[in-house]
């Protein structure tokens, strides 16, 4: 079974070379190819990539920088393997990392995509052991060890190091290029889960990752745009997963501030937690979080001021308010707008 390693690169040769060296040093004897995708790097960097001499390496040059999703999709189109390993070029692959991921395809016929444990290359602490959907529809990396066992199920994982069959990747549309370096992996995982496939983390596969510490307005806006697309497409899914996190959140708040406790709400939280039901109250509050996100994005993405947002919300919710609160004899003056 041939394996294709897809490695996107943008203006970086030092880490890329170290990544490929660690890949070559840790692979067992298998039939494989490496597809290095130059995602519109500077000409001098592109030239350096062409001069790399690793075994079974093919370098493909994109005409311009298009981002993580497009670079991986381009690499997949040029690949010949049955299984795709998507690998960031800033990884340092550790001995024994490969087999736990590859053998999962034999063990789980319904496997969709599998990731692994990623350590911060500087601190050596866990940076990713799967992704968690938290209270308020937040998505974060799990940074603690998973329970004992070779594999752990998740709703979504990072694509910094993952494996998926080529046929499944193509059949589910690959990475959606609407996203720019973020959330495309979550979108793919959600599509796979919707089709009934597993999303797993191989707990005995470990790599080191030179985690980006970049912050700033540009990255923040890009993250907002990505999550806005994800929330609008997967609102119900995020609401469902966020609601599951509500009981633990509420119980923690009550334990720290007992005065917040309401018996009916506490009963609802405990019932959901014990019997794994879905609380209507949790769903309602989760939907309110999503509305708050939309309001935030009008400011950060659309550059709307507060008055513009308020006017938009009046128009958006006026019919709902009318249906809820309009009674005969209580209409406002005709010279004033309803709502």
Secondary structure, DSSP 8 states (H G I E B T S, - for coil): --EEEEEEESS-SHHHHHHHHHHHHH--S--EEEEEEE-S--HHHHHHHHT---TTEEEEE-SS---HHHHHHHHHHT---SEEEEE-TTEEE-TTHHHHHHTHHHH-TTEEEEEEEEEETTT-SEEESSEEE-TTS-EEE--S---SSSEEE-S---TTEEEEEHHHHHHTTSS-TTSSSSSHHHHHHHHHHHTT-EEEEEEEEEEEE------SHHHHHHHHHHHHHHHHHSHHHHHHHHHHTHHHHHHHHHHH-GGG--HHHHHHHHHHHHH----HHHHHHHHHHHHHHHHHHHHHTT---HHHHHHHHHHHHHHHHHHHH--TT----TTS---
